[in-house]
């Protein structure tokens, strides 16, 4: 073959290789699921205006639309991108660089990259079309799935983000500050699983950078693979995680850890593992983020509905067989945010409700997880409204309470469960369990660790107890210890008569070694031809040229056989055993047994030569060696090597000599056998003497121990009496605490009803202005939800037209004096806000209490009165005579300037003063009393002559008029006019 043809063939090979890579890229590319409401159309436009048309991604838009209107979104969105925009059809194959839009009034899923359409079904609760698609995208595409949640009302998309992140995908959310409707983005952000929070126009650039990073591209570059496979970098990352968090991830599957780390490398746009190790050292917060990334545990209520139906059937059958006095004990390992634990609690409550017993069995459910944040969420028991698609409406009404934009687990369900942080690898397990639920956790652990956990699970379960695993998990090699109840949904029952003590329980688990495996298949180095030749050569030597050998333990049990040993061993009828003492030929039994015994005692090599055996009427001469091994991992084992020296040739002898030779041979064999027997007898006598001495010593120790035990028993009896007394005291104290708890519960109920029925909004804050608790009425004034407890009130958006409420609160806390303000909401309602310092029973200031009382009707009345007063004042100002208005209490309501000028008075001397006081003090007369209370003089002008102080003698016509329907002087308003004669 010429040089030119070789070059051409090499070029063709490269071309085929490039085509294979392109084909692989075509088969595996990112698919972006984008969810939003109809009002997020402008956000989609901004996104696609900045997205390159050749990104290699496919985009699927799930938008909440009016089912009765066809908005033709594909036509409206097409001007924003040069990529084809089409409405999805049933069974359509998704291709890169295309945009697909869900049709109206449809649900959409994905299988094998085909879009599948379904009729909208609301029978199971709220319609969550975004969650529905993102979950199927995660299951179908795994790490190629991307979730983006845009503006929208409700909580759709939150579960989808969780599922995408569980399958190593990426999640983006529109910045709520740029969203027309903040609810959907904010709900997804509160999962703490979102990678990026960005405005729509900034998303494409970040998305392209992330997905094009060498750590995520398929196939990865050789340079990145070589660095990724460096065991040293991985060990450094695991060490930093262990030192910072206290948790060792060495027993987790290396592929799982590697993928999570590569996601963080791509997120931070770092070149390789080495840079990431330095980044972790310089940024401790990244270690915490990586820790949370490794702990991503996504679960749902009644996940795999058919699995829970199967569990319900077998669990109820198990509980029916239990004694009602025995508690029902359940352990949910890896409970994450608690949905699975509450699902099992609901099943058990439904079972208990079906019992007609007065005294029902006690239920103890232990739910544990490594993630403290997930445990805290589970303890609160608040879940967003999208769980309506997972939990039936009947169960929602029975076991949940509607609260704000979600549901809270009822107290009776919550009290059945104890949530605790627990490390499955090093913390002690719960025992005496009827049900152990550990789903989708062991798939992240190594096979070695799984083989150690399953015996622990068996030990924890009662006989006939149920083990509930995930769909991709099993009991592995321990199938002989469990009965399979449901092979599809991985329900197992612990067998009777099989003890967990049959296997040594290696607990807590430790790492003995870390396998250095490649992350990707492309990085695996195939064995060379040289290695293959070496292995074949060694195999030929072992089988054909190495003497027959056996590996034994000290008891003589055969562990391994090499070579042909048929001539030296024989199988006896009866139970099959692999004991060298029972299988060795009769001629070798004493010699081999003695050699094994001597080798064990002296721990060295014992050799025997010229031993004769008979086989097929021939006599063979052999020699053997028993060597005591000391090298790990064969230490304390024995190696028996047998060398065959061939058959003994028969020499021609004179008549009469043969019998003598045979007699000499028999005598020689008997002498050897006698020597072996003497040696064994001597050794046995020594062992018996040693044993007798040890027994005497042991007997003395036992007598001493017996005396100590008697003394200990007396102490134990005394301690028992003390414990009984202490137990009675504890029972008394426990009863007191129960009474206190009941009183506290009643007080809490009274307080809650008081605050709810007063229709007065109340917020309790600590000294740092963090929210401690609040009443439901406050949600109308602040954008606050139950999960905001613990956050600062400065982070909560209010609906008031009052800029800096936190300044006033801090002023009240510092000065210890309350403050009242009248504030107006953006909707035009008025509230009286009262801020008072929070005083404890020890008279210690520990924050502030804000109360909000609605005064909108009062402010409206105040405005009307002010308007009437202004109108009345303007009316009497138009009169030509001096005029004054007084109420039934004779208090002056209004005067005109002519009255003030006539009597030389000021407004401050008149308004809201008693008219009689002015008459008596300023004018020194009682003449007006008769006019004011004389019914006959009402509406009649009366001439009054009086010498007024400072004014002299004046002749005035006074007319008193009654204003109002009721002419009784004790009601209505009196109008008094003064006119010069």
LINWOCOR-V64827 format. One record per backbone hydrogen bond with DSSP energy under -1.0 kcal/mol. NH is the residue of the N-H (numbers start at 1). CO is the residue of the C=O. E is the energy in kcal/mol with one decimal. If there is no record, write none. Layout:
nh & co & e
NH & CO & E
NH & CO & E
This chain:
nh & co & e
6 & 2 & -1.9
7 & 3 & -2.4
8 & 4 & -2.5
9 & 5 & -2.5
10 & 6 & -2.4
11 & 7 & -2.5
12 & 8 & -2.4
13 & 9 & -2.1
14 & 10 & -2.1
15 & 11 & -2.4
16 & 12 & -2.6
17 & 13 & -2.3
18 & 14 & -2.6
19 & 15 & -2.5
20 & 16 & -2.4
21 & 17 & -2.1
22 & 18 & -2.5
23 & 19 & -2.7
24 & 20 & -2.4
25 & 21 & -2.5
26 & 22 & -2.3
27 & 23 & -2.0
28 & 24 & -1.3
31 & 144 & -2.5
32 & 58 & -3.2
33 & 146 & -3.4
34 & 60 & -3.1
35 & 148 & -2.8
36 & 62 & -1.8
37 & 151 & -2.5
40 & 37 & -1.9
41 & 38 & -1.0
44 & 40 & -1.8
45 & 41 & -2.1
46 & 42 & -2.2
47 & 43 & -2.1
48 & 44 & -2.4
49 & 45 & -1.9
58 & 30 & -2.0
59 & 98 & -2.4
60 & 32 & -3.0
61 & 100 & -3.4
62 & 34 & -3.5
64 & 36 & -2.1
69 & 66 & -1.7
76 & 72 & -1.8
77 & 73 & -2.7
78 & 74 & -1.4
80 & 77 & -2.0
81 & 78 & -1.6
86 & 99 & -2.8
88 & 101 & -2.8
91 & 115 & -3.0
92 & 89 & -2.0
94 & 113 & -2.7
97 & 57 & -3.3
99 & 84 & -2.8
100 & 59 & -3.3
101 & 86 & -2.0
102 & 61 & -2.3
107 & 118 & -2.6
109 & 116 & -2.6
111 & 114 & -1.9
114 & 111 & -1.7
115 & 92 & -3.1
116 & 109 & -2.5
118 & 107 & -2.7
125 & 122 & -1.3
132 & 128 & -2.2
133 & 129 & -1.9
134 & 130 & -2.6
135 & 131 & -2.3
136 & 132 & -1.5
137 & 133 & -2.6
138 & 134 & -2.3
139 & 135 & -2.1
140 & 136 & -1.9
141 & 137 & -2.9
142 & 138 & -1.7
144 & 141 & -2.2
145 & 142 & -2.0
146 & 31 & -2.0
147 & 170 & -2.6
148 & 33 & -2.6
149 & 172 & -1.9
150 & 35 & -3.4
152 & 181 & -1.8
158 & 155 & -1.7
161 & 157 & -2.2
162 & 158 & -1.5
163 & 159 & -2.3
164 & 160 & -2.4
165 & 161 & -2.2
166 & 162 & -2.0
167 & 163 & -1.5
168 & 165 & -1.5
169 & 164 & -2.7
170 & 145 & -1.5
172 & 147 & -3.1
173 & 196 & -2.0
174 & 149 & -2.6
175 & 198 & -1.8
178 & 175 & -2.2
184 & 152 & -2.8
186 & 182 & -2.6
187 & 183 & -2.4
188 & 184 & -1.9
189 & 185 & -2.2
190 & 186 & -1.7
191 & 188 & -1.4
192 & 189 & -2.0
195 & 171 & -1.9
196 & 171 & -1.4
198 & 173 & -1.9
202 & 199 & -1.3
206 & 202 & -1.4
207 & 203 & -2.7
208 & 204 & -2.6
209 & 205 & -2.0
210 & 206 & -2.2
211 & 207 & -2.4
212 & 208 & -1.6
213 & 210 & -1.3
216 & 213 & -1.9
217 & 213 & -1.8
225 & 221 & -2.3
226 & 222 & -2.5
227 & 223 & -1.7
228 & 224 & -2.7
229 & 225 & -1.9
230 & 227 & -1.3
234 & 230 & -1.4
235 & 231 & -2.4
236 & 232 & -2.1
237 & 233 & -2.1
238 & 234 & -2.5
239 & 235 & -2.2
240 & 236 & -2.4
241 & 237 & -2.2
242 & 238 & -2.3
243 & 239 & -2.7
244 & 240 & -1.8
245 & 241 & -2.7
246 & 242 & -1.9
252 & 249 & -1.5
253 & 444 & -3.3
257 & 253 & -2.1
258 & 254 & -2.8
259 & 255 & -2.3
260 & 256 & -2.0
261 & 257 & -2.5
262 & 258 & -2.7
263 & 259 & -1.9
264 & 260 & -1.7
265 & 261 & -2.4
266 & 262 & -2.4
267 & 263 & -2.4
268 & 264 & -2.4
270 & 265 & -2.2
276 & 272 & -1.6
277 & 273 & -2.4
278 & 274 & -1.6
279 & 275 & -2.4
280 & 276 & -2.4
281 & 277 & -1.8
282 & 278 & -1.9
283 & 279 & -1.5
286 & 283 & -1.5
288 & 284 & -1.4
289 & 285 & -2.0
290 & 286 & -2.8
291 & 287 & -2.4
292 & 288 & -2.3
293 & 289 & -2.2
294 & 290 & -2.4
295 & 291 & -1.1
296 & 293 & -1.1
303 & 300 & -1.1
308 & 304 & -1.6
309 & 305 & -1.8
310 & 306 & -2.1
311 & 307 & -2.5
312 & 308 & -2.5
313 & 309 & -1.7
314 & 310 & -1.9
315 & 311 & -3.1
316 & 312 & -2.2
317 & 313 & -1.5
318 & 314 & -1.9
319 & 315 & -2.6
320 & 316 & -2.0
326 & 323 & -1.8
328 & 362 & -3.4
330 & 364 & -2.7
331 & 435 & -2.2
332 & 366 & -3.2
333 & 437 & -2.2
334 & 368 & -1.1
335 & 368 & -2.9
338 & 335 & -2.0
342 & 338 & -2.5
343 & 339 & -2.0
344 & 340 & -2.1
345 & 341 & -2.2
346 & 342 & -2.2
347 & 343 & -1.9
348 & 344 & -2.3
349 & 345 & -2.4
350 & 346 & -2.4
351 & 347 & -1.7
352 & 348 & -2.6
353 & 349 & -2.4
355 & 352 & -1.4
364 & 328 & -3.4
365 & 416 & -1.8
366 & 330 & -3.1
367 & 418 & -2.6
368 & 332 & -2.3
369 & 420 & -1.2
375 & 371 & -1.8
376 & 372 & -1.9
377 & 373 & -1.9
378 & 374 & -2.2
379 & 375 & -2.3
380 & 376 & -1.8
381 & 377 & -1.9
383 & 407 & -2.9
385 & 405 & -1.8
387 & 384 & -1.7
388 & 385 & -1.8
389 & 386 & -1.6
390 & 387 & -1.7
391 & 387 & -2.5
396 & 392 & -2.5
397 & 393 & -2.1
398 & 394 & -1.8
399 & 395 & -3.0
400 & 396 & -1.4
401 & 408 & -2.6
403 & 406 & -2.7
406 & 403 & -1.9
407 & 383 & -3.4
408 & 401 & -2.6
409 & 381 & -2.3
410 & 399 & -2.4
414 & 410 & -2.4
415 & 411 & -2.5
416 & 413 & -1.2
417 & 414 & -1.4
418 & 365 & -2.9
420 & 367 & -2.1
422 & 369 & -1.8
427 & 423 & -2.9
433 & 460 & -2.3
434 & 329 & -2.9
435 & 329 & -1.4
436 & 466 & -2.6
437 & 331 & -2.9
438 & 468 & -2.6
444 & 441 & -1.7
445 & 442 & -1.6
446 & 251 & -2.2
450 & 446 & -2.4
451 & 447 & -2.1
453 & 449 & -2.0
454 & 450 & -2.2
457 & 453 & -2.4
458 & 454 & -2.4
459 & 455 & -2.5
460 & 456 & -1.9
461 & 457 & -1.5
462 & 433 & -3.0
464 & 494 & -1.6
465 & 462 & -2.5
466 & 434 & -2.6
467 & 492 & -3.1
468 & 436 & -2.9
469 & 490 & -2.4
473 & 470 & -1.9
478 & 475 & -1.8
481 & 478 & -1.8
483 & 493 & -3.4
485 & 491 & -2.6
486 & 491 & -1.7
491 & 486 & -1.9
492 & 467 & -2.7
493 & 483 & -3.0
494 & 465 & -2.4
495 & 481 & -2.5
502 & 499 & -1.3
503 & 500 & -1.2
506 & 504 & -1.1
507 & 505 & -1.5
509 & 425 & -1.9
517 & 515 & -1.4
523 & 520 & -1.5
524 & 521 & -1.5
532 & 528 & -1.7
533 & 529 & -2.3
534 & 530 & -2.1
535 & 531 & -2.3
536 & 532 & -2.1
537 & 533 & -2.6
538 & 534 & -2.2
539 & 535 & -1.9
540 & 536 & -2.2
541 & 537 & -2.1
542 & 538 & -2.3
543 & 539 & -2.1
544 & 540 & -2.3
545 & 541 & -1.8
546 & 541 & -1.7
549 & 562 & -2.4
550 & 640 & -2.5
551 & 560 & -2.9
552 & 638 & -3.3
553 & 557 & -1.4
556 & 553 & -1.9
558 & 578 & -3.3
559 & 551 & -3.6
560 & 551 & -1.2
562 & 549 & -2.7
568 & 565 & -1.2
569 & 565 & -1.8
570 & 583 & -2.6
580 & 556 & -3.0
582 & 579 & -1.0
583 & 579 & -1.8
584 & 580 & -2.1
585 & 568 & -2.1
588 & 585 & -1.1
589 & 585 & -1.1
592 & 588 & -3.1
593 & 589 & -2.2
594 & 590 & -2.4
595 & 591 & -2.2
596 & 592 & -2.6
597 & 593 & -2.1
598 & 594 & -2.7
599 & 595 & -2.6
600 & 596 & -2.2
601 & 597 & -1.9
602 & 598 & -2.8
603 & 599 & -1.8
606 & 626 & -2.7
608 & 624 & -2.5
611 & 622 & -3.2
613 & 620 & -2.4
615 & 618 & -3.2
618 & 615 & -1.1
620 & 613 & -3.4
621 & 646 & -2.3
622 & 611 & -3.2
623 & 643 & -2.3
624 & 608 & -2.2
625 & 641 & -2.4
626 & 606 & -2.8
627 & 639 & -2.5
629 & 637 & -2.9
634 & 631 & -1.5
636 & 629 & -2.1
637 & 634 & -1.6
638 & 552 & -3.3
639 & 627 & -2.5
640 & 550 & -2.9
641 & 625 & -2.7
642 & 548 & -3.1
643 & 623 & -3.5
645 & 621 & -2.4
648 & 619 & -3.2
657 & 654 & -2.1
661 & 657 & -2.5
662 & 658 & -2.6
663 & 659 & -2.0
664 & 660 & -2.5
665 & 661 & -2.6
666 & 662 & -2.4
667 & 663 & -2.5
668 & 664 & -2.4
669 & 665 & -2.4
670 & 666 & -2.5
671 & 667 & -2.5
672 & 668 & -2.3
673 & 669 & -2.5
674 & 670 & -2.4
675 & 671 & -2.4
676 & 672 & -2.6
677 & 673 & -2.5
678 & 674 & -2.7
679 & 675 & -2.5
680 & 676 & -2.6
681 & 677 & -2.9
682 & 678 & -3.0
683 & 679 & -2.6
684 & 680 & -2.9
685 & 681 & -2.7
686 & 682 & -2.3
687 & 683 & -2.6
688 & 684 & -2.6
689 & 685 & -2.7
690 & 686 & -2.8
691 & 687 & -2.8
692 & 688 & -2.8
693 & 689 & -2.4
694 & 690 & -2.6
695 & 691 & -2.9
696 & 692 & -2.7
697 & 693 & -2.6
698 & 694 & -3.2
699 & 695 & -2.9
700 & 696 & -2.3
701 & 697 & -2.4
702 & 698 & -2.8
703 & 699 & -2.5
704 & 700 & -2.6
705 & 701 & -3.1
706 & 702 & -2.8
707 & 703 & -2.2
708 & 704 & -2.3
709 & 705 & -3.0
710 & 706 & -2.5
711 & 707 & -2.5
712 & 708 & -3.2
713 & 709 & -3.0
714 & 710 & -2.2
715 & 711 & -2.3
716 & 712 & -3.0
717 & 713 & -2.5
718 & 714 & -2.2
719 & 715 & -3.2
720 & 716 & -3.0
721 & 717 & -2.2
722 & 718 & -2.4
723 & 719 & -3.3
724 & 720 & -2.7
725 & 721 & -2.4
726 & 722 & -3.1
727 & 723 & -3.3
728 & 724 & -2.2
729 & 725 & -2.2
730 & 726 & -2.9
731 & 727 & -2.6
732 & 728 & -2.2
733 & 729 & -2.9
734 & 730 & -3.3
735 & 731 & -2.4
736 & 732 & -2.3
737 & 733 & -2.8
738 & 734 & -2.6
739 & 735 & -2.4
740 & 736 & -2.7
741 & 737 & -3.0
742 & 738 & -2.6
743 & 739 & -2.7
744 & 740 & -3.1
745 & 741 & -2.6
746 & 742 & -2.6
747 & 743 & -2.8
748 & 744 & -2.7
749 & 745 & -2.5
750 & 746 & -2.9
751 & 747 & -3.1
752 & 748 & -2.9
753 & 749 & -2.8
754 & 750 & -2.7
755 & 751 & -2.9
756 & 752 & -2.7
757 & 753 & -2.6
758 & 754 & -1.6
761 & 852 & -1.6
763 & 850 & -2.4
764 & 773 & -2.6
765 & 848 & -2.9
766 & 770 & -1.8
769 & 766 & -1.9
771 & 791 & -2.8
772 & 764 & -3.1
775 & 762 & -1.9
778 & 775 & -1.8
779 & 776 & -1.4
780 & 777 & -1.3
781 & 778 & -1.8
782 & 778 & -2.3
783 & 797 & -2.7
784 & 782 & -1.9
788 & 785 & -2.3
789 & 786 & -1.5
790 & 771 & -2.0
791 & 788 & -2.5
793 & 769 & -2.6
795 & 792 & -1.7
796 & 793 & -1.0
799 & 781 & -2.8
801 & 824 & -2.6
809 & 805 & -2.0
810 & 806 & -2.4
811 & 807 & -1.8
812 & 808 & -2.0
813 & 809 & -2.2
814 & 810 & -2.4
815 & 811 & -2.6
816 & 812 & -1.7
819 & 835 & -2.2
821 & 833 & -2.8
823 & 831 & -2.5
825 & 829 & -3.0
826 & 799 & -2.6
828 & 825 & -1.5
831 & 823 & -2.7
832 & 853 & -3.3
833 & 821 & -3.2
834 & 851 & -2.5
835 & 819 & -3.2
836 & 849 & -2.2
838 & 847 & -2.3
840 & 844 & -2.3
843 & 840 & -2.0
846 & 838 & -2.8
848 & 765 & -1.4
849 & 836 & -3.0
850 & 763 & -2.7
851 & 834 & -2.3
852 & 761 & -2.7
853 & 832 & -1.9
855 & 830 & -2.2
859 & 855 & -2.9
860 & 856 & -2.2
861 & 857 & -2.6
862 & 858 & -2.7
863 & 859 & -2.2
864 & 860 & -2.2
865 & 861 & -2.9
866 & 862 & -2.5
867 & 863 & -2.3
868 & 864 & -2.5
869 & 865 & -2.9
870 & 866 & -2.4
871 & 867 & -2.4
872 & 868 & -3.1
873 & 869 & -2.8
874 & 870 & -2.2
875 & 871 & -2.1
876 & 872 & -2.6
877 & 873 & -1.5
882 & 978 & -1.4
884 & 976 & -2.0
885 & 894 & -2.9
886 & 974 & -2.4
887 & 891 & -2.0
890 & 887 & -1.9
892 & 913 & -3.0
893 & 885 & -3.4
894 & 885 & -1.2
896 & 883 & -1.7
900 & 896 & -1.6
901 & 897 & -2.9
902 & 898 & -2.3
903 & 899 & -2.1
905 & 900 & -2.1
910 & 907 & -1.4
911 & 907 & -2.2
912 & 892 & -2.0
913 & 910 & -2.1
915 & 890 & -3.3
918 & 914 & -1.6
919 & 915 & -2.4
920 & 916 & -2.7
921 & 917 & -2.9
922 & 918 & -2.0
923 & 918 & -1.3
925 & 919 & -1.2
929 & 926 & -1.2
932 & 928 & -2.5
933 & 929 & -1.8
938 & 935 & -1.1
939 & 960 & -4.2
940 & 937 & -1.8
942 & 958 & -2.6
944 & 956 & -3.3
946 & 954 & -2.2
948 & 946 & -1.1
948 & 952 & -2.2
951 & 948 & -1.5
952 & 948 & -2.3
954 & 946 & -2.5
956 & 944 & -3.0
957 & 979 & -3.8
958 & 942 & -3.2
959 & 977 & -2.0
961 & 975 & -3.1
963 & 973 & -3.5
971 & 968 & -1.8
973 & 963 & -1.9
974 & 886 & -2.7
975 & 961 & -3.1
976 & 884 & -2.9
977 & 959 & -2.2
978 & 882 & -2.4
979 & 957 & -2.1
981 & 955 & -1.7
